[in-house]
Amino acid sequence: MSRRLATAAGLVALALPLTACVPNDPPAAAAGTGGAAAAAGPLTVSSTADACTLSADTAPSGTLRFSVTNDGTDVTEFYLLAEDGLRIVSEVENIGPGLTRDLVVQAEPGSYWTACKPGMVGDGLRSPFTVTDSGTPVGPTGDTAELLAAAEASYLAYVKDQAGALIAATQAFAGAYASGDDAAARAQYAPARVHWERIEPVAESFGDLDPLLDLREADLEEGAVWSGWHLVEKDLWQPALEANGGVAYVPLTPEQRATAAADLVTYTQRLVDQVNAPGFEVEAFQIGNGAKELLDEVATGKVTGEEEIWSHTDLWDFAANVDGAHVAYEVLAEVVEGEDADLAAQLEERFTELEGLLARHGSYAAGFAGYDTLTPDEVRALAAAVDALSEPLSQLTATVTSA
């Protein structure tokens, strides 16, 4: 176990229409027949503003690859949901218009739902999906199975550890904020969020917790109630008139502060309870997909400076996302090294390069520079390092599931 691991050692609100996502005929043979077998071909998914069209609505159990193309004009997401239509089995986010992204999952026989979410807001579009019994056990066997089981246990321990640290830090932060100690709250804000950002894909698997805790104002739907970290961030770093749409910012009242602080603690405790619930587990393919999701979070929110638009503490989140992705890779590294040593070496090299660039701008102990102080060249260098890591990291899940 690496030092990083040793020291650290769902529900989604989709009330979705049932007829908006219609499979093409005839169904394609698009799934693998077991953990070690290669898929016959991907299931294709076309996402538009008003449809989520799959090449088939059934596939045999084993390794499934969904090749999701955004044929619309808004950024989209694709989900595989459990039979209850609530728990997220896995997802792929931030698919821009004209782009194609793959989602690789290992699916047991059963009933599922697929869902596209054009614009990444609103209810989305879903359709029933059936995984039939291929007759072959799902997942790896023998020594590889043992390695992946150990990886899953190690990663789950990491998640629980980070969730525990998160609730403690959140309680301290909420207390300072509710009491009106703004200086203490500002100092605690970014360090507390580090624990959230490291395990964000797991938190997102519980659906409603992510928007309740981490929704940015720019993504708030009309008429929705805003809660979470960024509501408080705005109140602690109150924007000037020109940064608030030309409207004077109205600070939260003491009563509103108390409510916002209490909500942070309540929703964070819900996350802690979920990851510590009997039977909760994280499978190897979810760990691999989660690592890529964390890099996508960096590319779409942190590099752009959109995540912490008032506090400019984006580099704390950036570093935490990279931490989480690196841990996810490290628990799977032994399997990756056995399957593709070149990929393993490339991933370690790219992680080292990105982490080295981040270290130029600060550390958790000393603090990070405000993102608004970085030069355009420094931002471009960070973005290039993220892109360089993202490509080989996108191969992680497929490598692990083919083992």
Secondary structure, 3 states (H helix, E strand, C coil): CCHHHHHHCCCCCCCCCCCCCCCCCCCCCCECCCCCCCCCCCEEEEECCCCEEECCCEEECEEEEEEEEECCCCCEEEEEECCCCCCEEEEEEEECCCCEEEEEEEECCEEEEEEECHHHCCCCEEEEEEEECCCCCCCCCHHHHHHHHHHHHHHHHHHHHHHHHHHHHHHHHHHHHHCCCHHHHHHHHHHHHHHHHHCHHHHHCCCCHHHHHHCCHHHCCCCCCCCCHHHHHHHHCCCCHHHHCCCCCCCCCHHHHHHHHHHHHHHHHHHHHHHCCCCCCCCHHHHHHHHHHHHHHHHHHHCCCCCCCCCCCHHHHHHHHHHHHHHHHHHHHHHHHHHCHHHHHHHHHHHHHHHHHHHCCEECCCEECCHHHCCHHHHHHHHHHHHHHHHHHCCHHHHHHCC
